Amino acid sequence: MKLYTYFRSSAAYRVRIALNLKGLPYEMAAIHLTKDGGYQRKPEFTAVNAQMRVPALKLASGDILTQSLAIIEYLDDTHPEPPLLPADPLARAKVRAIAQIVACDIHPLNNLLVLQYLKRQLKHEQVEIDTWYHHWVIEGFNAIEAMITAGSYACGASVTLADVCLVPQVFNARRLKVPLDAFPKIVAADAACLKLPAFDKARPENQPDAE
Ligand SMILES: N[C@@H](CCC(=O)N[C@@H](CS)C(=O)NCC(=O)O)C(=O)O
């Protein structure tokens, strides 16, 4: 398999974690999102993903998957061990709820394209953009903090899709200097995950394209 990735992309970070947890080997194609106007806009990559975003995963069959949650659920369906979603429907819904707060509520408001649009098209000052960024992370993290249950990870004693989404969002929050003192459960789950080799290997700073 070939993963189209960018070291700092939190959506690609989610897929790297999932591939590592499943023990699946993959090669990486680094797509620099800012250099030379962004390699995601070059024809070589638009042929891979017309949405011009990472991640994309090319399978051995030649099929190309996009959207991190769709990719991760595909990996979980085709390589069930270790499971990233619990078998019990109620527990599954709770795991997905945390994952979706990150992937559907926080990240779409704060990703690179949105921040660039606020700056370049709407002419906001950097301080206003930082305020925007912090606001949506804190809003989402307030909810997640209340949803985290007892156990080392976000949803109990096993790693789930909730952790796979949460850890990259915590990385981003730290990079953008969001204070995390109000979120001890999130910080603890993040620390527990990062002790696992699958998470450690997926860290942005451990990628071949890291700067
Ligand atoms: N919902 C998508 C989000 C993908 C996304 O927005 N990726 C960002 C990087 S985290 C990207 O490729 N941005 C392209 C750009 O900034 O032009 C997913 O989960 O895969």
The ligand as an SDF file (V2000), in Angstrom:
LIG
                    3D

 20 19  0  0  0  0  0  0  0  0999 V2000
  -11.8440   15.1270    6.1870 N   0  0  0  0  0  0  0  0  0  0  0  0
  -10.5690   14.8750    5.5760 C   0  0  0  0  0  0  0  0  0  0  0  0
   -9.6630   16.0630    5.8170 C   0  0  0  0  0  0  0  0  0  0  0  0
   -8.4280   16.0210    4.9410 C   0  0  0  0  0  0  0  0  0  0  0  0
   -7.7000   17.3470    5.0120 C   0  0  0  0  0  0  0  0  0  0  0  0
   -8.2920   18.4230    5.1770 O   0  0  0  0  0  0  0  0  0  0  0  0
   -6.3810   17.2740    4.8690 N   0  0  0  0  0  0  0  0  0  0  0  0
   -5.5920   18.4930    4.9080 C   0  0  0  0  0  0  0  0  0  0  0  0
   -4.3520   18.3040    5.7560 C   0  0  0  0  0  0  0  0  0  0  0  0
   -4.7510   17.8770    7.4210 S   0  0  0  0  0  0  0  0  0  0  0  0
   -5.1550   18.8460    3.4950 C   0  0  0  0  0  0  0  0  0  0  0  0
   -4.7840   17.9740    2.7390 O   0  0  0  0  0  0  0  0  0  0  0  0
   -5.2100   20.1180    3.1400 N   0  0  0  0  0  0  0  0  0  0  0  0
   -4.8910   20.5600    1.8270 C   0  0  0  0  0  0  0  0  0  0  0  0
   -4.5530   22.0020    1.7640 C   0  0  0  0  0  0  0  0  0  0  0  0
   -4.2960   22.6190    2.8090 O   0  0  0  0  0  0  0  0  0  0  0  0
   -4.5330   22.5470    0.6610 O   0  0  0  0  0  0  0  0  0  0  0  0
   -9.9580   13.5960    6.1490 C   0  0  0  0  0  0  0  0  0  0  0  0
  -10.3070   13.2400    7.2760 O   0  0  0  0  0  0  0  0  0  0  0  0
   -9.1720   12.9370    5.4580 O   0  0  0  0  0  0  0  0  0  0  0  0
  1  2  1  0
  2  3  1  0
  2 18  1  0
  3  4  1  0
  4  5  1  0
  5  6  2  0
  5  7  1  0
  7  8  1  0
  8  9  1  0
  8 11  1  0
  9 10  1  0
 11 12  2  0
 11 13  1  0
 13 14  1  0
 14 15  1  0
 15 16  2  0
 15 17  1  0
 18 19  2  0
 18 20  1  0
M  END
$$$$
